[in-house]
Amino acid sequence: MEKSEFHIGQEFYTASGKWRCTDIGTRIIVAIHLNQEDSRNYNGPPYPITEHVFDEYDIEGCSTDVTEFEGNANEILKNKKLNEIYDALMFVSATDYGENSALLNKLTGKIYFRSEMAGIDDLEELSAEECNSSIHIEIPHKNDLNLGRNLVFEFVEQFIPEDGNKVDQIFRKRGAYSRYKDLLESRGVLQKWYDFENQRELSALLDWCKENKIDITD
């Protein structure tokens, strides 16, 4: 994008997700990351969350079309360390909160898995003395990264806005994701949803690694 394409309130995408422009300067724009569970964080100015500055180089990497970033997913997953963390995210997110868990050693990259259902407990390898909160960090659940229902409605708004009310009704009952995917298949956009979801999961995970100072360089 070019700076002239931005206006206050403009929503756009980068490889790390969806943003909203909150201010425009001579050479920069300022934006908030639309990755919050609580929508009240978007009320402002002033905003209760961090506003990020995009300089002229950052602006070049912005787009109003999220699909421009879908092709990056396979390249990102070639990173071995990130791929392992992504697999751990999927493991934790495969069940309800607390049923599966994973702990990452930020220094060595080793991941310890635990699942009562599957009879896995790598955490037995760690004694209380060895487990250090400055070194070990819990792998998040997808919902912790704002990748639950908010992501669904973002996709619907972008690609099938005419079905917004129908999707809202679907998610008022149990078994919503199965019926949601049936709807997407009937609209011919199921694969687009998978690509969109995958890209956003990777982008959110990259942000999480950065925020927690996790080195993912091979």
Sequence and secondary structure as in RCSB ss.txt:
>XXXX:A:sequence
MEKSEFHIGQEFYTASGKWRCTDIGTRIIVAIHLNQEDSRNYNGPPYPITEHVFDEYDIEGCSTDVTEFEGNANE
ILKNKKLNEIYDALMFVSATDYGENSALLNKLTGKIYFRSEMAGIDDLEELSAEECNSSIHIEIPHKNDLNLGRN
LVFEFVEQFIPEDGNKVDQIFRKRGAYSRYKDLLESRGVLQKWYDFENQRELSALLDWCKENKIDITD
>XXXX:A:secstr
  GGG  TT EEEETTEEEEEEEE SS EEEEES  SSGGGG  SS SS  EEE HHHHHT BS GGGGTTHHHH
HTTSHHHHHHHHHHHHHHTSSTTTEEEEEETTT  EEEEETTTTEEGGGGS TTT  TTTEEE   GGGGT SHH
HHHHHHHHH GGGHHHHHHHTTSTTHHHHHHHHHHHHT HHHHHHHHHHHHHHHHHHHHHHTT     
